[in-house]
């Protein structure tokens, strides 16, 4: 019943975020050998940057599940984790995939780095060293060089970290090594890119230090355990969330990103829990339901978080200092300018930056929003004519047999949704391997020899 | 006398390429171990996490199958996975490994060198005590049935049936009608399902159960003042009727009986039941599109929120609005009023966007030729009795699956019983079918190919102590415990949380490698060695899924922690019983912390709640015996809250410093010294 890994070959999972981790784990536990390739230095993806939204009880944001999956995947002998590598070529032959992998060329070699931290002590850049732990929890525990601040990247002489590293793990201008592997199937779980909030110039992201994105908020809460203002480190008393930044917008992305209402409401709820005196407002068009228990949310927010049905026009600096948010108010019938200490732009999810290239390499298309194209399931479901155990098409399947999609590379979904999608992709892969086992070249040859 | 299997110990001390030996004295640590008779080998190494060093360690360990291994170095999160694998390769049971975390757990969080050294010495002694007592846990295949019961008859159930068949399982179905699941005994791998129909009850042995029953859509207009029939129809009912109407010879829709040539008004009302109306919007858009474009109807869609968080919905919503379909949004406080006026349904609504200051909001009155109401979506009619027969719990709204993220995507608290599709949440057929496909992988994962390796001796029940009180069975979150003459713990169902061991009033159950004796050794205090341990001494019991993850994160972030903090990693705080807490105080702790998961976030569903109850009870006891209840605290942490853990521990340390040493501390010293005097 389990897949014989020598028969149908290893399976490749591209992407080590929550979706890739889930698919890889489920396949491995079903007896299938898996290579999990992640371009970044560490496993974990975006979820590893997010904060727990719990108050005194869990709010089901599901962020912690990435810790759980990483812990389990490192303990899973059938999964070979290859971080710091990317897929640069895919050829399909005889129902199998010839894949070229390239090391991403990061200065720190993850196989050698022991995370001793000597390099950070030696790094001359201030205030923050340019080489530091890649992630507080993403695995493996290795160091990473910031290309923005490192002197070497700025064209200056330095390389002091190279000299001090006791394992000779650091080298600049490293040759990118190419490896070739053959796989019986591929699950693509390359994730998303957050919308670049600076594109909406009216909100002044990157001009006003106290205008931050939802991702910034998550990272600040995670690192500090509470929310402070970037400008002066104070605890903001008045906080606004602006929904649909880059989403449901004819100029940018027409689609709803599906996650922003959930994270804004959960974060607002947490902020109100941490600082009960704070005044929090969410400016929104339509509040999108989320989670199994959405019905109770409005009651829980009542009296603590103001829900304002308005899409704000712009953010400005008040003459006396401080941010002001301009929006059409039904209270006054005009544009109100309301002061806030901190404003959060609830940015949505966009296709990953190289999705078009990836699609071309994989031989699949893009949908109208730029995400990887799934083979849509036809109305009415599985047709009766399909063969024994044949699968009806759905959002995990592509035009290419043996190639499946998992998570946000296929479209916006939250962590719980990505887990479900990735599980379905693993199921589709098992089905595929079961079928293809009968025709793999090795087995045919083995039979001929036998 | 140590209970462990092992006669000898091999110790490996890693200084992380001299980075740790700048703080710690490795010669001193090695010397401590060399004085112990059972420590046969002490090696100081430079980088245990690297493959090259592990290769040389492998050579060192080869032929030492009678040995246990003590490793001092970095976090067990980093060292344990690769070491367990390495030990298996050289024939040492992977459970005979103890990792002493002096990097993330000591040097990185203890700025003062003297304190760091004192901590490392005690941590090494604790590691030594632990490794001496570790026992091998053997994996043995458990025979499992390759039959799977699928409950339900919809598309998701069909997908599960086909997919499981494809993977070689024999599928038994209960697809409704007069057939019911009457009960489920036994445990995963070998369930005994009782299936009842009009002929009686039959028994089926199955390895797993997949519930894929459908939800129920119910017209609930009566609650809002309109009755079904005539010009009032249900939303999903209309979608089906329109799809059917496309077929030749289909009966005409009720509303088309109006006078010829007039433009008909169709009014959709969504969201009155307060449920997620994404699927409703999708259906409304589909029908509105048809009526508006093909039949030139004037269409209004009235909803609380326009729930466009489904594939392509925002785009379709925009297109329909551009084409002239009119959307109104109402608020919580002012839902639309529905009524009948001489057989014509009337909708009165206040639109949130049309509000103006100093003025009554305009009331929009729409007499409709057809009123379309979203049905209420409820769990299938048999859900409650099915849950009770299967001994699983329901979640929000009475759907299956409790709202606990560890159960995602399709698990229930009873290992081997899955719930997919609209049995667990209202969703589309596509989504339900995808879930069913995922559950096939989960069943393969669970049942393997007829045999499944499982730890066979993870728990130990002392039959002489057991009084058959059934407490363990009641508190087991997974129904892993059955009784014949004594409790029997099913190896595949048991998740080794330790809740039963903590709850057993007769102390008849022990969780191997977390036995009372083994944990007591970690708590034990010996003034001969431990006198230089920094004060105040705080013992923290940490769940490995949350508290310990956060502790490790605090280490990675190099946050300063109280130097007198010692962490005891447990599979679940459900293992922390009152005896253990009291023992920590008896052994001289000034304070005790319990780091548990948040409510609803326990991997074992209620281990954290049990811990919380026991802590509350113990606080009273501590008050009564003069130790003071505020020396004991429980805190909820997620896996990613390192800064919060540091804050809690440092606050506790500051408070304990003010309170002074625990009154039990002195007594302990007397007790220990009295016999020898």
Interface residues (C-beta under 8 A of the other chain):
Chain A: X1 X2 X26 X27 X29 X30 X31 X50 X51 X52 X54 X56 X57 X58 X60 X62 X63 X64 X65 X67 X68 X71 X74 X75 X77 X111 X112 X114 X115 X116 X117 X118 X133 X136 X137 X139 X140 X141 X166 X167 X222 X223 X224 X225 X247 X248 X250 X254 X255 X256 X258 X261 X285 X286 X287 X288 X289 X290 X291 X292 X293 X294 X295 X296 X298 X309 X329 X330 X331 X332 X333 X368 X377 X381 X382 X388 X389 X390 X391 X392 X394 X395 X396 X411 X416 X419 X420 X421 X423 X424 X425 X426 X427 X428 X429 X430 X431 X434
Chain B: X16 X17 X18 X19 X20 X46 X47 X49 X50 X51 X74 X75 X77 X78 X80 X81 X84 X85 X146 X155 X158 X159 X162 X163 X165 X166 X167 X168 X169 X274 X275 X276 X277 X278 X305 X306 X307 X308 X309 X311 X312 X313 X314 X315 X318 X329 X332 X352 X353 X355 X356 X357 X395 X396 X397 X399 X401 X403 X404 X405 X406 X408 X409 X410 X425 X429 X430 X431 X433 X434 X435 X437 X438 X439 X440 X441 X442 X444 X445 X447 X448 X449 X450 X545 X546 X549 X552 X553 X556 X557 X597 X598 X599 X600 X601 X603 X636 X638 X639 X640 X641 X642 X643 X644 X647
